[in-house]
Amino acid sequence: MQCDFNCDAWNISGVACDILLELMRDAKTGKMIHNQHLIPTNLDEHFFIKPPAEGTDLARATDEDLRMYGLPHRPDPKALPNAARAWLRAMRRIKRFVVPQLTVRHDYLFRPIRPSRAATGTAAEAGATLNWGGLVMTDSPPYQQAWGSWMIPEIQIPPGGTYPSYSCAIWVGLGGYLNDDNLLQAGTAQAVGADGALECFAWYEWYPAPPIMLTGFNVQAGHTIAVYVGQYDDGSGRGVMTMANLVTGDAVPVTVVPLPAVDASGNAVSPAIKAPSGLSAEWIVERPDIGIGGPEKYAELPDFGEVNFTHAAAVSSVQGMKNEVMAAASDSKARSLKIFADDALTLLTDELSVPALQVTFQQTAAAQAQEERAKQTPQSG
């Protein structure tokens, strides 16, 4: 089969080239569609939608152009003023699209929610989890899109910390809430070692498949990142994601994410996932799973100070280009989530919804309070 793209130049296999050709054929005539805007990546079945040329004023782009680039359309400023302002802010700050190398990470897994034992105790804490801190919306499913932005925090080893490493992830996602193992998400991750060595990278993941790191897309503490995840509108059930660094002006071309067929351990996904579940939308600071290939083992959280999610919203119905129902993450119906340590007693994160969704690191304060309570407790004997 002859491929119009130079497969060798893009470092893709013949299988990926065949898939691309099929995507470029008209379903009725079987003829090639030469204005197809999918570009192969270095990973089979992952594609970029051809981005606009550098210098394009996205704030003035038509809805047709935005759709061609796979970008979120312009929200109606009268019906959705906050969303319209957030959209305009992001589009004005994008200067160029950077094509990253896609790298599978086998040392992390960003999992669906895992409730904490604290949630079942006599002093049950609402929304107690082992791995998610933030906010989840479930009242108007199915959600087709989720948006959000945050400043990547400075991280450090917590006072008195003795572990070899500490890790956290910040992301926007669809699905993965209670009894839902279908989770499409994208965000940033950070780690600090005992020697103070730091790592910060951007990624996306469609759990249960492993995460994909965006090598070459520069992110670091102090950068503000805007993220969009959703369902591709071609009827295939595939997902899409993009993110922009609002400080550097770099953005990732909208990426078409394949349905997860194999999990992080190499096993076939069963039952098959046919589309993002959309049963929930969430904005999360996470303790990643670092026990890949064995029992779940959650990373120790670094002291990240606070993470503020701004312009966080989800679209629960898309009918045409401008007729949607968009809900803000600060909606009172959304449920807050807090991370507890493995002991189900130590509170690691807390959450506030005003003026923005804020997740704060709490381990030090919790440990100090626990010490004070121990001092005040009369000793027997």
N, C-alpha and C positions, 0 to 999 in steps of 0.2 A: 504494500500500500504506500503510495507516494504522499509524503507530508509536505504541505506548503511551508511549514515552519522548518527552520534549520535545527533539527533535533540535537545534532552533535554540539552545536553552539550553545544550546540551552542545557546540555548535559542531562537529557532525559532519555528514558528507555523507549524501545519500540512500542511497548505496551501503552505507555503514557501518550505516545504520539498517536496511536490508534484511537485511544479514548478521545483525544483532542479532535481528531478528524470526525468522529461520530458526533461530537458536540457541535461541529461546524457544518453539519449536513441539515438541510431542510427536511423536516419530518415527512412532508407530503411528496416532494419531488426527488429527494435523495441527492440533490445537487449541492455542491459546496457553497456555503455562505461566506463570501470573502470579506464581509465587514464584521465578522465575529470578533469580539474584543477580549477573548480569553487568551492569556499568555501562559505557557507552561512554566512551572517552577522546577527546582532541582529534586522535588519529591513527587512521586507518582500520584496522580489524582488530585493534587493540590494545584490550584491555578490562581493567577492574579488577573483581575479585570484591568485591561489597558487603562492607565491613568491619563489624565489630561496633561498637555504639554506644560513644561515649566513656564511660569509667568501667567498662566490662566487665572483670571479673576473668578474664583468659584462663587463668590458672593453674588455675582451677576449671572451665573450660569442658569440656563433654562431648566425646567423640570425634566425635559427630554434629555438634555446633556447629562444631568445628574444621574438619571436612570442608566444612561449608557456607561457611565463610569462606576456604577454600583454604589454611589454615594447617597446618604440619606437626603430625601427631598426637603425642600424648604417648608417648615411648618407655617401654618396660617398665623400671621402675627396678631390677628384680631381674636381668633378662637384660642390660640395657644401662645400668648405673648412671651412667657418664660422660655418655652422650648425654642421659639423663633430667635430670641436673643442668644441663647446658647449655641444654636446652629450658626448664626451669623458670626459670633465670636470665634468659633473654631475655623470656619471657612476663610475668614479674613487673615488668620494667622498661618495657614498652610502656604508655604512658599514653594515646596517641591515634593515630589514623591520619590522615595528611596526604595529600591528593590532589594530586599534582604535575602540572605541565604537562609533556608529553612533547616534547622538542626533539631533532630529528635533528642529530647532529654530523657535519660533512663534513670536519673538519680532523684527525680521528684515526681509526685503525682498529686494533682489538685483535685481532691475528692468531693463527692456530694456530702451533704451535712451528716455529721455523726453526733447524735444527742449525747449529752453527758449524764452520768449517773446522778449529778446534782439535780437533774430535772425530776427524778423520781423520789428524792428524799423528802423528809417531813418539812424541811425548810426549802421547798422546791423553788428554784430560780427560773423565772419565765424565760424561755428561749435559751436555756443552758446547753452548750455544745462543747465538743472536744476540739473542733477545728474551724468553725465559722464565727466571726464577729461582724456585726453590721445590721443590714436590714433586708427583709424578704417580703415580696408582695405576692399574694395568692388570690386576691378577691375578684379579679377580672380576667381569668385565663380564657383562651390561650394567648400568651404574649408572643408577638412576632419579632419585636425589637427591644433592645435595652441600650441606654446611653449612660454615660457618666464621665466625670473627670476628677482628678485628684493631683496634688503635689506629692511627688515621691519623697518620703521622709528621710532624714538622717537616721541611721540606726547605730546602735552600740550594744556592747555586751551589758546585760543588766548588772547592777551592783552585786558583787559577790558571786557572779556567775562562774561556774567551773566546767561547763560543757565544752566539747571541742568545737562546736559550731551552733549558730542560731539562724533561723530562716523564717521569712514571712512572705506572703503573696497578697497582692491587692488586685481585685478584678471586678468586672461586670459580667453577669451571666444570665442564661435562661435555663431553667430546670434545675434538677439536683436536690430539691427540697425533700421532705419526708417521703420515703418509699419511692423515690424517683432516681434511678441511676443513669438518666440521660441528661447530661450537663454540657452545654456549649458555653465557653467562657473565654475571656481574653483580659490580659492585664500585665502587671509587672511583678517581679520577684526579687528579693534581696537576701543576702546572707552575709554574716560576719563570722570569721574564724577566731579561735582563741588567741591567735597572733595578731588580730586586728585586721587581717586581710578582708577586703570587701568585694562583693559581687553584686551586680545589678543588671537585670536583663528583661526584655519584653518577650511575651509568649502568648500562644493561644492553645486551647485544648478542647477536644470534644470527647469527654469522658464516656466510656472507659478506655479510649485510645490514649497514648502517652502525650505529654505536652510537646509543643513545637516552639523552639526558641527562634526569635527573629534576629539572627546574627547580622550585624552591620547597621541595625537601627539603634542609634545611640540614645540611651536613657541613663540618667543618674539622679542622685539625690538633689532636690531643688527644682527639677524639671516638672512642669505640669503636663499631664498626659490625658488626652481625651480618647475614649474607647467607644466603639459601636459594634454590637453583635446582632445578628438577625438571621432570617431564613432567606435563602436565595430565591428569587421570584421566577425561576424557570420551570417549576413543577417537579424538580428532581428530589426535593426534600433536603438538599445540601444546605449547609450553613454559610454565612459570610461574616467577616469581621474586618475592621480596620482600626487603626489608631494613629493619633497625631501627637507629636511633641510640640506643644504650643510655645515653648521657649526657643527651640532651634528652628522651628518652621518646617521640620521634616514630617512626612506622613508615609505610612505603608499603603501601597495600592490595595484596594479592596480585595480580600483574599477569599476565594471559594474553598470551603472546608468540606472534605468528603465525609460521607456517612461513616461512622466508626465500625469497621468490620472485624478488627482484631484488637484485643485489649493490650494493656501495657506488658502483660506476661506472654504475649504471643498467641493467646487462645482466641478462637472465634467468638464473636459477640453473639450471645443467644439469650433471649429472643432478639431478632434483628431490629436495629433502630432504623426507622424510615424517614424521620424528620426530627427537628428539635421538639422536645416535649412541650415547651412553652407553658408548663403548669405553674411556673413561678418565674419571677424576675428578682435579681438580687444584686447588692453592692456589698462586697465582702473583703475583710482582712482575714487571711487564713493561716493556720498552722499546716504547712504541707506535710504529706506523708513521705517519709524518707526511708521506709522499710520495704523498698521495691523488691519483689520476688519472694517476700515472706509475709509474716503477720504485719498488720498496719502498725506503723510507728511514727508518731507525730513529732515534728521538729520542735525544739525549744524556741520560743519566740524571743527575738531581740527586743530591746527597748526602742520602740519606734516613735515614742512620744505621742503624736496624734496623727490621724489621717482624716482629712475632710473631703467627703464626696460632694461635689457641686454639680449642678445641672443634671442631677440624676433623675431619669424618667424612663418609663416603659410604654411601648405601644401595644395595646391589646386588641386592636382591630384595624386592618388596613384594607380599605375598599377604594381602589383608585389611588390617585396621587395625593390628595389632600384631605380625605375623609377618614380620620382616624380617631381613636379614643386614646389619649395619652394621660397617664397618671404620674404624678411626681412621687419620688421615693419618700418624701416627707409626709405623704398621705397618712392620716391617723389610723387607717386600716392596715397599714404595713406592720409587720411584726419585727421587733428588735431581737437581736441575737447576741449572746455574750459567750466568750470562750473561757472555759474552766480548765485548769491543769488536770493531769491524769489522776490526781488525788480527789477530784470532784469537789474540792473545797476552795482552792486558791483561784480567785478571779483574775484572769489574765487580761481581759479587755472589757471596756464598758462602752456604752453608746449613748449619744445625745442627738436629738433631731432638730434642734434650733441653735443657730440660724441655718445650719446645714447639717447633713448627716455626718457626725463626727465619731470616729472610733478611737479610743484612747487606751494606751498601755497602762495596766493597773498592777502588775505583779509586785512591784516594790512596795506600793502602799498596802496591798493586801498582806504581804509577808510581815510588814511592820505591825499592822493591826493584829495579826495572829500572834506575834511575839508579845505584844502588850497584853492580850487576853490571857496568854499563858502565864505571864508574870502575876496577873491579878487573881488567878485561880488558886484557891487554897490547896496546899499540898497535903495529901493524906498521910497519916502516921506522924 
